[in-house]
C-alpha cells in the first residue's frame, strides 16, 4: 500500500460507491467547501458536517419505481374484461389452444374462467348469427362532422358489438351502438338491439334458472337486478297503463355496460308511467344502475329504469332517417317500418334540408305509449286489477280515476316518418335541428351531412354513402326549461264546526272479554292474510 | 394555460369533444400563425360552442402574462374565435362590470351569426303565476339586487340556492311569495317577455334606472364573456402543475410529478380564482364529477354546473388539458339534477 502513487490514490478516492453514487474525493471537497462557507470559530468542531451533507444530498427520483406488488386487486376485473374484449374466441372452440393464450397475460384465477368459458363454448358451439352496425365506417363520418366518441373509444365499441352479438344466450338479431351517457361516477355505453324470435320471452324465466355458474356475469347480475326491481316495486307509484310489448317504446332491447368488455346488462322494458315521470324530472345519472332516483314526483323504479326511460325519450325524439329510406307497413298506426328496397342515398346537397329527413319513431304521446291503451270497461274493480299489473294492484285503482278524465282531450299524435321541419320549435323560436356539413368550403366533393338536435344536445345523425347513422353522446338531459313539479295543494281544513263532546267516555269493558276479542281479531287477520 | 391540443382532444374525445376533421386539420397551424401575429406568450384552444345555425364557434384563449400582484393572481388574457378553424378573429371582452353582468344575463343558444345581437332586460319583474315559475330557473342571475325582492324572500324553497355562489339565487326563491306581488307586476312580466320595451312602468321597479331598459348585447361580446365566466367557474388545473417564480410570474412547473391522489377533487384547482387557494373541492358539493378510467390512470373531471366542460389529467404522461364543448349555457337547475 505504501507504494501507491498519487494517481492510484486519486483513482481510488474517486471510485464511486455502488449504492449512492458518491465518492470520497467529491465528498471531502464538499465538506471543505461547507466548512469554509460556514466560517465558524472552531472549524474542527463542525467537521462532522460530513454526515449532514450525506443525508441532505439531493437525490433525483425521476421516473417511476417498478411496481413490485403486481396488479392492483381492483384492477383485476378491468384487466379480465380487457383481455376478453380483445381476445374474443372464435366460434369454433379450440380448447387446447385457448388455455395457454389466456395464461400469458393473466394470473392464476383466470385459468378457471378460461376453462369455464371454453366449457361453455362446447355446449353452445353454434354461436350466433347477427347483423351489426358498420361502426368503423360510421365513425369516420362522425369524426368528419365533429361528433361521436373518438377513434379509441369507437374501437372498443366495435369489439363490444361483436362480443354482444356473438353470445348465443343474448339471442341478438341486429345490434347497433346507441350512444354514451355520462354519469356522475361512471359512464354508460348503450347498445340497441332487436332479438331473435322467441329469444326475449324465453330468456326471462327458464334460462335464468338454468344459468350455469360459469356465466356468473351477465346472467347473475341480471337476476339480481330483476329481484331488486321486484323488491323495489313496493311502495313505488304506479298507474294502470300497461307497458307495450315488443312495439312502440319497447320495440328494441337495450344493453348497457360501464365500459366495453364489461358485463352487459339488459335494460328492462319501460313502462308508460316511467316515461311520464322522467319527463317531469331533470336528473343526472349517477353511474350506478341500482341507485335510487330521487326527486319529485317519485320515479317508479331505480336508475336502470330511469336510464331506459331517457333512452326511450331520446330515441323517439332524435332517431331520424332520410326520407324514403323506410316505408311504413299499413298495420295499426304504422308502427312497423321496413327499409324500402329500391332506396338510393340522395346526394349530400339534397340532404341538407330538414324536409329531407324523417323521424324514425313516432312521438310518444302523453299516455307514455305509442299505441293507445284504452282501459277495459269498468265491470268490476277486481278484474281490472288483475289485468294490467299484479304488483301494483291497489294504487292502480286510484290513478285509474284520474286517468278517466284525461283521454277526452284529443291529443295531437305525430306518427313516425314525419319530416323534421314539422318539429316544434324550442322556446326561443329556435329550430329543433340544425344541419352542418363536414366542410365549410363550397363545392368540395363528397361532403358529409350531419344533423344535430338542439332538443337533446348530444344527439347527432350523419348521412353515410350507404345510409345514415344516429348517435347520442351526452348527459341524458333535455334542453328545455325545467319546471319543477309542485307538491299537491295542502288539504283544506275541516269545514264543519268542532263541538266538544259532552258525553262521558265509554266505559272500559271487563278485562277477560277484551282478551277474547283480541284473539278473535288476530284470528280474523290471519284469515285475511291467507285469502 | 398551455396544453397539448392533440393529447387533450384524444383524451376528451370519449366525452364527445370532437372537432370536425377539416377544422382539426387547420387548427394546429392556424393557431401558431395567430400566436405569432398577436405576439402572445401562449395561445391555446379553448372549446367549441354549438350554435343553432350549425356554424359553430371554435374558441381560443391567449395568455399575455400571468403575474401575482399583491396577493392576487392577475391574468392578461385575450380571446379569439374562429368559425372555420383557419381565420382567428379577436373577441372583445366586456369592458365594464355592468356589461359583464349583462352578458351573464343573456339566455338562449348562440346563433352562429357574429352580427347577431341579444336583447337583455336587466331587471326582470317577478313572475306571479305558476306557469312562470320556470322563469327564475332560467334567468337565474337577473334580479338579485332589487331590495323589494330581498324582503319578500323566505327560504321555503331552498333548492335554487346552491345554483351558484354569485348572486343568482334571489329570483328562484321568490316562487312561494308570488301571491304577495302586486298584480300589475305580473302583467308587466308578460309584456316584457314579448320583447317590447315598457319604459314608463318599469322605472318604478327600483334600481333599474341607471341601466337603460332592454340593452342589446352583441353575440361576440357575450361569447367573450362566456369564456370569462367558464374560466372563473371552471378553469381547472391540477395542483402544483404551475408554479410561481421568485419574480411573481406563474409558469409551468417543469418538475410536475402529478398530484398524489389523482381521483380526489382536492388535487384540482381553479386557476383563475386564486389557483392553489381554490381547489374545486371547496365548490358547492355535487357540482363536479370525477372519474378515473380503470387501468388507464386517466382522470376525467366534468363540471355539472357547466355541462360540456371537461378536464383530463393523465397520470402516465403527467399531462392535462381542458375544453368546453357545449351550448354556452349554465345549468341553472343543478340543484334538481344532482342526486
Interface residues (C-beta under 8 A of the other chain):
Chain A: X74 X75 X78 X79 X82 X142 X143 X144 X145 X146 X147 X148 X149 X150 X151 X152 X153 X180 X182 X183 X184 X185 X186 X187 X259 X281 X282 X283 X284 X286 X287 X291 X292 X293 X294 X295 X426 X427 X428 X430 X431 X434 X435 X436 X438 X439 X440 X441 X452 X454 X457 X458 X473 X474 X475 X477 X479 X481 X482 X483 X484 X486
Chain B: X9 X10 X13 X14 X15 X16 X18 X19 X20 X21 X22 X23 X48 X50 X51 X52 X53 X54 X55 X56 X83 X84 X107 X108 X109 X130 X133 X134 X137 X138 X159 X289 X291 X294 X295 X302 X304 X307 X326 X327 X333 X336 X337 X338 X339
